[in-house]
Amino acid sequence: MQKVIEALELPLEPEDTDDEESPVRNGYRYLENRLDCLAYPRALALGLPIGSGMIESGHRHVLQARLKQAGTAWLPDHADQIAHWRVLKANRPWESLWN
């Protein structure tokens, strides 16, 4: 990751350039501010997943299974509440909520 950041340092736009016109500077800032989130070798050594497949699969099975049933329509606030309940149930502390 450090090599990518170093490669972005050279073509940085001047500081007086608007953010909307500074994609390299914006990318550089984004990476610099998230180095702890991008420690892939450390995550792999700890046995943590680094891909998005697990999250996407959970989204499909936990949320979409309920929210995208045939004939259903949700107001945004209600869909958000349903999503919270589904995640709670999928993570298995559902029974402790009621006891």
N, C-alpha and C positions, 0 to 999 in steps of 0.2 A: 504494500500500500504506500509505503514511503516513496518508492520510485515513481509512482503515479503523481503524488503530490509534488515531488521535485520537478517532474516534467511539466507540470502546470505553472510553476513559478515563472518560467521564462516568458511565456506569451501573455502574462496578465495584462489586462487593459489598464490604462491610467486610472488613478483613484478618482479623478473628477468626472469619469464616464458614468452615466446613469446605470443602475443595476439592471434595468431592462435591456441595456445594450452591452452587458458584460457577462456573457455566458461562461467564459473561462474563469473569471474571478468568482462568480457565483458557485461554480463547481468546486473550485479550490476551497472556498470558505465552507461549503457543505462538508467536504471530506475532512478538513482540519477540525471542524467542530464535532465530528463523529468518529474519531479514531478509535475510541474505546469500543464502539459498536462494530468496528470492522476488523477486529482481531481474530480473523478466521483460524489461524493455526492454534491459538489458545482455545477457541471454542471446540475445534476438532479434538484436541487433546483431552478436553473435559467430557467428550462424548455428546456435545450439544449439536443439534441440527443447524445447518447453515443455509439450507435451501428453503424455498417458499412452499414446496409441495405439501408439507404437513399442514401448514396454515390453510392453504387453498382447499385441501381435502376436508379439513374440519369445517371450513366455511360452507362447503357444499352439503355436508352431512348434518351439521348442527343447525345452520341458519336457513339455507335455501330449502331444505326438506320441509320446513314449516311455512316459510314465508311465500314460497312459490307454488303452493298447491293450486290445483285447478279451481277456478271460480273465486279465488280469494283476492282481496284488495285491502291495503293497509294505509292508514294515515301514517306519516313519518314518525310521529311520537309513539303511536301504538306499535309500529314495527320495531322501534328501538326497545320498547319494554319487552316485547316478545323475544327479541334477540338476547337480552340480558337473562331472561328466565331460561332460555334454551341452553345458553352457555353454563349457567349454574347447574342445570340438570346434567349436562354432558360431563361436567367436572366432578360429579358425584357427591357434592355436599347437600344435595336436594333434601334428603331425609333430615339432616341436622337443622335445616331451616324451619321445619315444622315441629321439631321436638325441643 
